[in-house]
Amino acid sequence: MSDEPATSRPPSPSTAPRRRAVKAVIPAAGLATRFLPATKAVPKELLPVVDRPVLQYIVEEAAAAGITDILLVTGRGKTSMVDHFDRQPYLESRLEEKGDAERLAAVRRPAELAEIYTCRQGEPLGLGHAVGMGDSHVGAEPFAVLLGDEFVDESEPLLPAMLDLQAQTGGIVLAFLEVPREEVKRYGIASVAPAEEGLVPGAEVVRVTGLVEKPTPEEAPSNLAVLGRYVLPGKIFETLRHTKPGSGGEIQLTDAMQTLLDEGTPVHGIVYRGTRYDTGMPLGYLQAVVQIACQREDLGPAFRSWLEEFVQAGGVGS
């Protein structure tokens, strides 16, 4: 036996601890034509779901998962999104004078959630292009991408498990939702295989073997649709710079992720079984407003009672 002092071996690449992502990019430069004329002057991301804008729910979701640094990728006429997360000294002082502590706390909360930064996307050239705008801000670190028109119920979080999984694998982590076959043409769809056991306890993890953007029902490899949540390694930016326009003539994030998958980057997904609110279309937006209003302790009982009466009356107001 050697008399030399024992030294610990460096961990192998597969087991080496990696930093958990603490930055996020929120693409929010779209024109929101489905909501015109309401979104002519008001960004879709600021449409209220009861008394908080959609974007605040998304930032709160990120902050609750440990994200402390958020880059908003905005477009022309969307500076009010940044204003929402700024302080309002005059409004705060008036509420303080009135002794309205509850509303004062609500007004201050957006500014306390995370550090908010912004950059402008000159023209909407696809999700991949929007994510690529975060290159200089994020650098080589892993980061999350949260689309600006959907969020999950705060009692059924998704992002923490995704961040933990990415820190273990160092690759790409996606979120999936099972959708009806006739709806696959609206989403990026994955082909999957069983994943290693025990990666994230309590999460339904799959290994991704392929991705296709908005396939026909006949061409779709599964009915697992990519949700608007991604955790990506920093090397995605280099791939995006070389990704050519794909579906719809836009630079697709799905295409860049497929390139990394082909090059050997591990790609995993978590199948989400919780409640997801999709505010990207008027019907989904209205459903989110009704669902969340019904859950509110201050509004729910009275609102549910009125809603029952309204439905029983055949949807006709008194």
N, C-alpha and C positions, 0 to 999 in steps of 0.2 A: 504494500500500500504506500502511496506517495506521501511524503511529509509536507508537501506544499499545501498552503491554505486552500480550502475549498472556495470556489467562486461560483456564483449562480449563473446559469446559462441565460443569454438574452432570449426573450420570448420569440417564438416563431411568428412569421407574418400573420398566420391565421388566428393566433391567440393574443397577439400584442394588443394592449389596451389602446383604444383610439378615442379621440376627443369627441364628445357628443356635440352635435350642431347647436349653436346658439344664435345663428343668424337666419333670417327668412327673407324671401322675395315675394311680394304680392303684386302680380301683374294686374293693373287696373286702368288700362289706357283705351279700352274698347269704346265703341260709339253707343252701345246699348240701344240699337234701333228698335228692338221689340217693345221698349217702354216709351217711345216717342208719343206725344210731345213732352211728357213729364221730364225726360232726361235731356231735353234741349239745353237747359241751363243748370240742372241739378244732376250730378254724377249718380249713376245707378247704385254705386256702392254706398251712397249716403241716403238712399231711400229708407225710411224708418220701418223697423219691425217692432211695433208697439211704440217704444220711446227711445230706442237705440238704433243707430244706422247699421245696416248690414256689415259694413267694414269694421265697426267696433266689435261686433260679435267675433269676427275673424281674428282681429288683433288680440282679443281676450283669450281666444282659444290657443293662440300661439304663446302668449305670455304665461298661461297656466301650465304649458308644457316646458317652460324654462327658456323660451326664446326671449332674448333681451335686446335684440338689434333687428330692426325691420326696415327694408327698403321698399318703398312704394314706387312702382313703375307707372307713371301717370301720362296723360295726354293733354292736349290743349283744352283749356277751360275746366280743369279739374283741380285747381289749387285749393278749393274749399275742402278737399279731402285732408290735406295737410293741416289746414286751419282747425279742423275738428280735434286734432290731437295736440293743439297748442293751448296755452293758458289764455284765459279771458279775464284780465284783472278787473275791468269795470263791472262785468257781470258778477264776478265772484264777490266783489266788495258790496254790491247791492244785496246779494243774497245773504251775506254775512251781517249786514246792517239789519235785515229783516229777521235774523235768527233762524233762517231756513237751512238748517244743517244738512238735511237729507238731500235737497237739491244741490247744495253747495258741493257735497261729496260726489254727487253724480256728475257735475260739471267738471270737477277736477280729475276725476278718474281717468279719462282718456289720456291725459298728459302723463299719467303715472304708470302706464302699462309697460312701455318699452321705449327705447330710443328710436325715433322715427326719422328716416331719411327719405329723400326722394330724388328721382331722376326722370327725365321726360323722354318718352319714345316718340320720335318725330312722326312716324306713321305706323299704323298697325300692320305688321308684316308676319304675324303668327305668334303663337305662344313661345316657340323656340327663340324667336328674335327678342321677345319681351324678357324672357329669362336671361338671355345673353347680355342684356343691358346691365345686369348685376355683376359682371365680371370684375370690374375695378373695385367694387365695394366689398365683394365676398372674398375674392382671391382664391387661394388653394384650399380653403376650409370647406368642410361639408356644410350644407345649408338646406333649409326647407323651402318649398314653394307652396303657397296657399293661394288658390284662385279666389278672385274677389267677389264671387257670387254664390258661394255655398259655405256652409258651416255645419258642425255636428253639435248635438245636444251636449251641454257642459257636464251632464251627469254620466255620459257615455263617451269619454275621451278616446281619441284615436291617435293623435300625434305623439304622445309619450312613448307608446310601444313602437312606433315607426322610428323615432329618434334612437331608442335603445337598440333596435335591430340594425340600423345603419352603423352605429358605433361598433357593433360586433363584427359585421361583415365588411365594412369599408366600401360597400358598393352602392347600388341604387335600391331604394325601398319605395314601393308604390302602395296605394290603398285601392281596394277593389270593392265593388258593389255588384251583386247579382241583379241583372236586368232582364226583362222579357226579350226573347229573340228578336222580335220586330223592332226593338229600340237600339240594337247594337250599332246601327249606322250613325248614331249620334255621338259615339264614344270611341276612345282608344280601347281595343280589346286585347286580352292576353291569352296566350296558351301557357298552361302551367303543368307542373309536376309536383309530387310530394317533396317537402323540404325536410332538412335535418330536424330531428325531434329536439324539443326543449330550447329552441333559440330564444323565444320570448314567452315565458309561462303565461298561459291564459289567452294568448293571441292565436288566431287561426292563420298560420303562416304557410305560404306556398312558394315554390321556386318557379320563377318566370323563365320560360324557354323561348318565347317570341312575343312580339307586339305588332299590331296592325292598326292603322288609323282609320276609323269609320268604315268598317267593312260592310258588305251586304250580309243579310242574315244567312245566306247560303255559304258565304266565304268565311264567316266568323269562326275562329277556332274554339270559342267558348262563349259564355254569356257573362264573363267577368269583365266589367267595365272599369276603367281607370277613373277614380274619383279625383277631385281637384286638390289632392294632397300628395306631395312628392318629397322625399329626402334624397339629396343628390350629392355625389362627391364633386369637389371643385374642378376635376378634370373634364366635367361636362362642357365647360366653356370653350375649351380648345376644339372639342368635337362640334359644338354648335357653329363655330366660325367656319367650318368646312361643310356644313350641312346645306344641301341645295333645297330650294323650294319643293314641297311635296304636295299633299292633298290641299286643294283650294288655292294653289299657287303660293302658299305660305310656308315659312320655315317651321317645321313641326318638331316639337320636343320629343314626340314619340319616335321619330326617325333617328334623332341623335341618341336616344337611349338604346334603340335597337343596334346602332353601330357599336356602342360600348359593350353591349351584350355579346355581339359577334366577336369582339376583341378579347372576351374573357372576363369582363367585369361581372361580378355576381349581382344578380337582380332577384329580389324577393318581393313578395306582396303580402299584405295583411287583408283578409276578407273581413269587411266591416259589417257587423250585424246590428249596429245601433241606429239611432235616428239621425238622418241627414236632411238638412233643409236646403233645397235648391231654389234660390231666388233669381236664377238667370232668366226665367220666363214668367210672365204675369200670373199664370195659374199656380206655379210653384211658390211664387212670392206671396200670393194671397193665402195659400195653405200654411206657409210658415207663420204669417201674422196671426192666423186663427189658432194654430196649434200652440204658439208661445203665449198668446193672450189667455188661452184656456188654462195654461199651467201657472199663471201668475196668481200668487196668494191674494194680492190686492184687487185684481180685476177678474180672476177666473170665475168665482162663484156667480157673480152678477152677469158676466158675459156668457157663460154657459147656459144660464137660465134663459137669457134673451135669445140665444142661438137656437135652443130647443123650440121655443115658441115660434121663432121665425121659420124654422124648417117645417114645423107642424102646420103652419099657415100656408105652406106651399111656396115659401120664399117671397111672400108679398108683405111689404111693410104696412104698418097701421097708419 
